Amino acid sequence: MSGQKSSRIIPIVAHGQPAKNAGGAALNFRNALPLSLYVHIPWCVQKCPYCDFNSHEMRGGIPEKEYVAALIADLESALPLVWGRRVGSVFFGGGTPSLLSGEALDALLTAIRSRLPLLPNAEITLEANPGTVEAGKFAAFRAAGVNRLSLGIQSFNPAHLKALGRIHDDTQARRAIEIAAAHFDNFNLDLMYGLPGQTLAEALSDVDSALAFDPPHLSCYQLTLEPNTAFAAAPPVLPESDLCADMQDAIEAKLAANGYTHYETSAFAKPGHPCAHNLNYWQFGDYLGIGAGAHGKLTLHDRGQWEVRRQMRWKQPKQYLAQVAAGQPVHEEFAVAASELPFEFMMNALRLNQGFDAALFETRTSLPLISIESELRQAVQDGLIERHLQHIAPSDQGRRFLNRLLERFLVERN
């Protein structure tokens, strides 16, 4: 998760030692909050014109050995902040993590396990692009401990794949899914709709093609033009907003009819297969991010002091490697102001169609629900939120106009 809202950057300071009272309230509190690990692999074969992630075209290969060593050093430097906490999920994102060799990933996961206590059923996800798929490599990833794969398919239509600048074609997409399904019981397929020149029938055809492989999880996103991308500089002609809304409605209906639960804005899962890592984000849990440009959010509680801290690693791969070698992998670090916590929480939790209980808000922010009572009442009055006792969820209208709903919590607080 890269979204951050704060204007105050505090200097990086040396991390303190783990609390001496390992059985004390602080450690018990920290263990009550779920923790995930995000590992960023910043290289791609080719930068897609719509992509605003921290990804860089590889030229002449990637410094695999050096980068894995840097990730391990980065993790070690962060250990005092997460000392004693158990990790429920690990996510290798990018970029294209599947560019790593099986040996490199195995070494990295071994290093992670030796430094962090992973839960026995920890979800370990790796993102892959169909253009980098090799059966032998997928087998090596599975043997290393990856138990969930996420494939960036985007479309099965050759013309749309070309318009998106993807390096794979429809045949490679189908072959990659076959290989993934042969090695992983749990896998996700990413699809986009609202593509240049796309019709409603073509959007639904992509979904039908995906359903033929019976994926446990699907992510369906509308293409948006993000700043600082090639598409932003030379925008393609996209379908009208009403057509995109029709696509969204039809996709949701088709997936519901095929047994998928629409549990988050863009996420659909068969029973028992929601993405644990992303659920932790959306429920405002903690996550440590390592790697070039990785973001993290950690809740610290010691001697009665509560703090939600956000971090960002150095973005450029070469600079990241140099800063890790100098013992300074963190580029920016700041404490989220208490007045901003309600918006940060809502920006995540209101993506969940089922919403959240008041107790979750209070546990994750240390604030009583009454602190946002006026905003909640107004959102209910406007038909954007449904409230039943202590449970809060976005209404159908709130899900459609999520940004409008979130604006309710962007207020100045004393």
C-alpha positions as CSV (number, residue, x, y, z in Angstrom):
1,M,0.0,0.0,0.0
2,S,1.5,3.3,-1.0
3,G,-1.2,5.8,-0.1
4,Q,0.0,8.1,2.7
5,K,-1.3,11.4,4.0
6,S,1.1,13.4,6.2
7,S,3.1,16.5,5.8
8,R,5.5,15.9,8.6
9,I,8.6,13.9,7.9
10,I,10.7,13.1,11.0
11,P,14.4,12.3,10.9
12,I,15.5,8.7,10.8
13,V,16.9,7.6,14.1
14,A,18.7,4.5,15.3
15,H,16.2,1.8,16.3
16,G,16.1,1.0,19.9
17,Q,16.6,-2.5,21.5
18,P,13.7,-4.9,22.0
19,A,11.7,-4.3,25.2
20,K,13.3,-6.0,28.2
21,N,10.0,-7.1,29.6
22,A,9.2,-9.5,26.8
23,G,6.1,-10.7,28.6
24,G,4.8,-7.2,29.3
25,A,1.8,-5.3,28.0
26,A,3.6,-3.7,25.0
27,L,4.6,-7.1,23.5
28,N,1.1,-8.5,24.2
29,F,-0.4,-5.5,22.4
30,R,1.9,-5.9,19.5
31,N,1.1,-9.6,19.1
32,A,-2.6,-8.7,19.1
33,L,-2.1,-6.7,15.9
34,P,-1.6,-8.9,12.7
35,L,1.7,-8.3,10.9
36,S,2.6,-9.0,7.3
37,L,5.8,-8.7,5.3
38,Y,6.0,-7.1,1.9
39,V,9.1,-7.7,-0.3
40,H,9.5,-5.5,-3.4
41,I,11.3,-6.7,-6.5
42,P,11.6,-3.6,-8.7
43,W,12.5,-5.0,-12.1
44,C,10.3,-5.8,-15.2
45,V,11.2,-7.0,-18.7
46,Q,9.3,-3.9,-20.0
47,K,7.5,-1.0,-18.3
48,C,3.8,-1.1,-19.1
49,P,2.3,2.3,-20.2
50,Y,-0.4,2.3,-17.5
51,C,1.9,1.3,-14.6
52,D,2.7,3.7,-11.8
53,F,4.3,1.2,-9.5
54,N,8.0,1.4,-8.7
55,S,9.2,-0.8,-11.6
56,H,12.2,-0.4,-13.8
57,E,13.1,-2.1,-17.1
58,M,15.9,-4.5,-16.6
59,R,18.8,-4.1,-18.9
60,G,21.3,-6.8,-19.1
61,G,19.9,-8.8,-16.2
62,I,19.3,-7.9,-12.6
63,P,21.8,-7.9,-9.7
64,E,20.1,-10.9,-8.1
65,K,22.7,-11.9,-5.6
66,E,23.4,-8.3,-4.5
67,Y,19.7,-7.5,-4.2
68,V,18.9,-10.6,-2.1
69,A,21.7,-9.7,0.2
70,A,20.4,-6.2,0.5
71,L,16.9,-7.4,1.3
72,I,18.2,-9.6,4.1
73,A,20.2,-6.7,5.5
74,D,17.2,-4.4,5.2
75,L,15.1,-6.9,7.1
76,E,17.7,-7.3,9.9
77,S,17.8,-3.5,10.4
78,A,14.1,-3.5,10.9
79,L,13.9,-6.4,13.4
80,P,13.8,-4.2,16.6
81,L,10.6,-2.7,15.4
82,V,8.8,-6.0,15.0
83,W,10.6,-8.0,17.7
84,G,8.7,-11.1,18.8
85,R,5.8,-10.5,16.5
86,R,4.5,-13.4,14.3
87,V,4.0,-12.9,10.6
88,G,0.8,-14.1,9.0
89,S,1.6,-13.4,5.3
90,V,4.5,-12.6,3.0
91,F,3.9,-11.0,-0.4
92,F,6.5,-10.7,-3.1
93,G,5.4,-7.8,-5.4
94,G,6.9,-5.7,-8.0
95,G,7.9,-5.2,-10.7
96,T,8.0,-8.8,-11.6
97,P,9.2,-11.1,-8.8
98,S,9.1,-14.1,-11.0
99,L,12.2,-12.8,-12.7
100,L,14.1,-14.1,-9.6
101,S,15.6,-17.6,-9.9
102,G,14.2,-20.4,-7.8
103,E,17.5,-20.5,-5.9
104,A,17.4,-16.8,-5.1
105,L,13.8,-17.0,-3.8
106,D,14.6,-20.1,-1.7
107,A,17.6,-18.3,-0.1
108,L,15.4,-15.3,0.6
109,L,12.6,-17.2,2.2
110,T,15.1,-19.2,4.2
111,A,16.6,-16.0,5.5
112,I,13.1,-14.6,6.3
113,R,12.1,-17.7,8.3
114,S,15.3,-17.6,10.3
115,R,14.7,-14.0,11.3
116,L,10.9,-13.8,11.7
117,P,8.5,-16.3,13.2
118,L,6.0,-17.1,10.4
119,L,2.7,-18.6,11.4
120,P,2.4,-22.3,10.4
121,N,-0.3,-21.4,7.8
122,A,1.3,-18.2,6.6
123,E,0.1,-17.2,3.1
124,I,3.2,-16.6,0.9
125,T,2.3,-15.0,-2.4
126,L,4.4,-14.2,-5.4
127,E,3.4,-12.1,-8.4
128,A,4.2,-13.4,-11.9
129,N,3.7,-12.2,-15.4
130,P,2.8,-14.7,-18.1
131,G,5.7,-13.5,-20.3
132,T,8.2,-14.7,-17.7
133,V,6.6,-18.1,-16.9
134,E,8.7,-21.3,-17.0
135,A,7.3,-24.6,-15.6
136,G,10.6,-25.4,-13.9
137,K,10.8,-22.0,-12.2
138,F,7.2,-22.4,-10.9
139,A,8.1,-25.8,-9.4
140,A,11.1,-24.2,-7.7
141,F,9.0,-21.4,-6.3
142,R,6.5,-23.9,-4.9
143,A,9.4,-26.0,-3.4
144,A,10.8,-22.9,-1.8
145,G,7.6,-22.3,0.1
146,V,5.4,-20.0,-2.1
147,N,1.9,-21.3,-1.6
148,R,-0.1,-18.6,-3.6
149,L,0.6,-17.2,-7.1
150,S,-0.8,-14.0,-8.6
151,L,-0.7,-13.8,-12.4
152,G,-1.0,-10.5,-14.2
153,I,-3.2,-11.7,-17.1
154,Q,-5.1,-8.4,-17.6
155,S,-6.8,-9.6,-20.8
156,F,-7.1,-12.6,-23.1
157,N,-7.7,-10.4,-26.2
158,P,-4.6,-10.1,-28.3
159,A,-5.5,-6.5,-29.4
160,H,-6.1,-5.3,-25.9
161,L,-2.9,-6.9,-24.6
162,K,-1.0,-5.1,-27.3
163,A,-2.7,-1.8,-26.4
164,L,-1.7,-2.3,-22.8
165,G,1.9,-2.9,-23.7
166,R,2.0,-6.4,-22.3
167,I,4.9,-8.7,-23.3
168,H,2.6,-11.8,-23.4
169,D,-0.1,-12.8,-25.8
170,D,-3.3,-14.8,-25.2
171,T,-1.7,-18.1,-25.8
172,Q,1.0,-17.4,-23.3
173,A,-1.6,-16.2,-20.8
174,R,-3.5,-19.5,-21.0
175,R,-0.3,-21.6,-20.8
176,A,0.8,-19.6,-17.7
177,I,-2.4,-20.3,-15.9
178,E,-2.2,-24.0,-16.8
179,I,1.3,-24.2,-15.3
180,A,0.2,-22.2,-12.2
181,A,-2.7,-24.5,-11.6
182,A,-0.5,-27.5,-11.9
183,H,1.8,-26.3,-9.0
184,F,-0.5,-24.1,-6.8
185,D,-3.8,-24.9,-5.3
186,N,-4.3,-21.2,-4.5
187,F,-3.8,-18.7,-7.2
188,N,-5.1,-15.3,-8.4
189,L,-5.7,-13.9,-11.8
190,D,-5.6,-10.1,-12.4
191,L,-8.0,-8.8,-15.1
192,M,-8.6,-5.2,-16.3
193,Y,-11.7,-3.8,-17.9
194,G,-12.5,-0.4,-19.4
195,L,-9.6,-0.9,-21.9
196,P,-9.1,1.2,-25.0
197,G,-11.8,0.2,-27.5
198,Q,-13.2,-2.5,-25.3
199,T,-16.9,-3.5,-25.6
200,L,-19.1,-5.0,-22.9
201,A,-19.0,-8.3,-24.7
202,E,-15.3,-8.3,-24.8
203,A,-15.0,-7.5,-21.1
204,L,-17.3,-10.4,-20.2
205,S,-15.4,-12.7,-22.7
206,D,-12.2,-12.1,-20.6
207,V,-14.0,-13.1,-17.5
208,D,-15.4,-16.2,-19.2
209,S,-11.9,-17.1,-20.3
210,A,-10.6,-16.8,-16.7
211,L,-13.5,-18.8,-15.3
212,A,-12.6,-21.7,-17.5
213,F,-9.5,-22.2,-15.3
214,D,-11.6,-22.2,-12.1
215,P,-9.3,-19.8,-10.2
216,P,-9.8,-19.5,-6.5
217,H,-9.4,-15.8,-6.6
218,L,-9.9,-13.0,-9.2
219,S,-9.0,-9.4,-9.1
220,C,-10.9,-7.2,-11.6
221,Y,-9.8,-3.6,-11.9
222,Q,-11.0,-0.7,-14.1
223,L,-8.1,0.8,-16.1
224,T,-7.4,4.3,-14.8
225,L,-4.9,6.8,-16.2
226,E,-2.4,7.4,-13.4
227,P,0.0,10.4,-13.3
228,N,3.6,10.0,-14.4
229,T,2.8,7.1,-16.8
230,A,3.1,6.8,-20.5
231,F,-0.7,6.7,-20.8
232,A,-1.0,9.9,-18.9
233,A,1.4,11.6,-21.3
234,A,-0.5,10.2,-24.4
235,P,-3.9,9.1,-23.2
236,P,-5.7,6.4,-25.1
237,V,-9.4,6.7,-25.8
238,L,-11.2,4.8,-23.1
239,P,-14.8,3.6,-22.9
240,E,-17.3,6.1,-21.6
241,S,-18.0,6.0,-17.8
242,D,-21.5,4.6,-18.3
243,L,-20.1,1.7,-20.3
244,C,-17.5,1.1,-17.7
245,A,-20.2,1.0,-15.0
246,D,-22.1,-1.5,-17.1
247,M,-19.0,-3.6,-17.4
248,Q,-18.5,-3.5,-13.6
249,D,-22.2,-4.5,-12.9
250,A,-22.0,-7.3,-15.4
251,I,-18.7,-8.7,-14.1
252,E,-19.9,-8.6,-10.5
253,A,-23.2,-10.4,-11.5
254,K,-21.3,-13.1,-13.5
255,L,-18.8,-13.8,-10.8
256,A,-21.6,-14.0,-8.1
257,A,-23.4,-16.5,-10.3
258,N,-20.3,-18.6,-10.4
259,G,-19.8,-18.8,-6.7
260,Y,-17.4,-15.9,-6.0
261,T,-17.8,-13.6,-3.1
262,H,-17.2,-9.9,-3.9
263,Y,-15.4,-9.1,-0.6
264,E,-13.4,-6.0,-1.6
265,T,-13.7,-3.3,-4.2
266,S,-11.8,-5.2,-6.9
267,A,-11.5,-8.6,-5.3
268,F,-13.5,-11.8,-5.7
269,A,-12.9,-15.1,-4.0
270,K,-14.3,-18.6,-3.8
271,P,-15.1,-19.7,-0.2
272,G,-11.9,-19.9,1.9
273,H,-9.7,-18.1,-0.6
274,P,-9.7,-14.3,0.1
275,C,-6.2,-12.8,0.0
276,A,-5.0,-12.8,3.6
277,H,-2.2,-10.4,2.9
278,N,-4.5,-7.8,1.3
279,L,-7.1,-8.3,4.0
280,N,-4.6,-7.3,6.6
281,Y,-4.0,-4.0,4.7
282,W,-7.7,-3.3,4.4
283,Q,-8.3,-4.1,8.1
284,F,-5.5,-1.6,8.9
285,G,-3.1,-4.2,10.2
286,D,0.6,-3.7,10.3
287,Y,3.0,-4.5,7.5
288,L,6.8,-4.2,7.2
289,G,7.9,-3.4,3.7
290,I,11.5,-4.1,2.5
291,G,13.0,-3.6,-0.9
292,A,13.4,-0.6,-3.3
293,G,10.5,1.8,-2.7
294,A,8.6,-0.5,-0.3
295,H,6.2,1.1,2.1
296,G,5.4,-0.1,5.6
297,K,3.0,0.7,8.4
298,L,3.8,-0.3,11.9
299,T,2.0,0.4,15.2
300,L,4.3,1.0,18.2
301,H,3.1,1.0,21.8
302,D,5.5,1.4,24.7
303,R,5.2,2.9,28.1
304,G,1.7,4.1,27.3
305,Q,2.7,5.8,24.1
306,W,0.8,4.9,20.9
307,E,2.2,5.6,17.5
308,V,1.4,4.5,13.9
309,R,4.6,4.9,11.9
310,R,4.9,4.8,8.2
311,Q,8.2,4.1,6.3
312,M,9.4,4.2,2.7
313,R,12.6,2.7,1.4
314,W,14.8,4.4,-1.2
315,K,13.0,4.1,-4.5
316,Q,15.7,3.7,-7.2
317,P,17.3,0.3,-7.1
318,K,20.9,1.5,-7.3
319,Q,20.3,4.1,-4.6
320,Y,18.6,1.5,-2.5
321,L,21.5,-0.9,-2.7
322,A,23.9,1.9,-1.8
323,Q,21.8,3.1,1.2
324,V,21.4,-0.5,2.5
325,A,25.2,-0.9,2.3
326,A,25.5,2.4,4.3
327,G,23.1,1.1,6.9
328,Q,20.2,3.4,6.0
329,P,17.6,1.5,3.9
330,V,14.7,3.8,5.1
331,H,14.3,7.0,3.1
332,E,11.3,8.6,4.8
333,E,9.7,7.8,8.2
334,F,7.0,9.7,10.0
335,A,4.4,9.2,12.6
336,V,0.8,9.5,11.5
337,A,-1.0,12.3,13.4
338,A,-3.9,11.1,15.6
339,S,-6.2,13.4,13.7
340,E,-5.4,11.6,10.4
341,L,-5.9,8.0,11.7
342,P,-9.7,7.9,11.1
343,F,-9.2,8.8,7.4
344,E,-6.3,6.3,7.0
345,F,-8.4,3.6,8.7
346,M,-11.5,4.3,6.5
347,M,-9.5,4.5,3.3
348,N,-8.7,0.9,3.8
349,A,-11.6,-0.6,5.8
350,L,-14.4,0.9,3.6
351,R,-13.0,-1.0,0.6
352,L,-14.4,-4.1,2.3
353,N,-18.0,-4.8,1.2
354,Q,-18.8,-6.3,4.6
355,G,-17.4,-3.4,6.4
356,F,-16.0,-3.6,10.0
357,D,-17.0,-3.7,13.7
358,A,-16.5,-0.7,15.9
359,A,-14.0,-2.7,18.0
360,L,-11.7,-3.0,15.0
361,F,-11.6,0.8,14.5
362,E,-10.8,1.3,18.2
363,T,-8.1,-1.5,18.2
364,R,-6.4,-0.2,15.1
365,T,-6.5,3.5,15.9
366,S,-6.7,3.7,19.7
367,L,-9.5,6.1,19.2
368,P,-13.1,5.7,20.4
369,L,-15.7,5.4,17.7
370,I,-17.5,8.5,19.1
371,S,-14.6,10.5,17.7
372,I,-16.1,10.1,14.2
373,E,-19.7,10.0,15.2
374,S,-20.8,13.1,13.4
375,E,-19.1,12.0,10.2
376,L,-20.7,8.5,10.4
377,R,-24.2,10.0,11.0
378,Q,-23.8,12.3,8.0
379,A,-22.6,9.4,5.8
380,V,-25.7,7.3,6.9
381,Q,-28.0,10.3,6.2
382,D,-26.4,10.6,2.7
383,G,-27.0,6.9,2.0
384,L,-23.3,6.1,1.8
385,I,-23.0,3.9,4.9
386,E,-25.2,1.3,6.5
387,R,-25.0,0.9,10.3
388,H,-26.3,-1.9,12.4
389,L,-25.5,-1.6,16.1
390,Q,-21.7,-1.6,16.2
391,H,-21.2,-2.8,12.6
392,I,-20.4,-0.3,9.8
393,A,-20.4,-1.0,6.1
394,P,-20.5,0.9,2.8
395,S,-23.9,0.9,1.1
396,D,-24.2,0.0,-2.5
397,Q,-24.0,3.7,-3.3
398,G,-21.0,4.1,-0.9
399,R,-19.2,1.4,-2.8
400,R,-19.9,3.1,-6.1
401,F,-18.8,6.5,-4.9
402,L,-16.1,5.5,-2.5
403,N,-14.1,8.6,-2.9
404,R,-17.1,10.7,-2.0
405,L,-17.6,8.6,1.1
406,L,-14.0,8.9,2.2
407,E,-14.1,12.7,1.8
408,R,-16.5,12.7,4.8
409,F,-13.5,11.8,7.0
410,L,-11.1,14.3,5.6
411,V,-11.8,17.0,8.2
412,E,-9.6,19.1,10.4
413,R,-9.6,17.8,14.0
414,N,-8.4,19.6,17.1
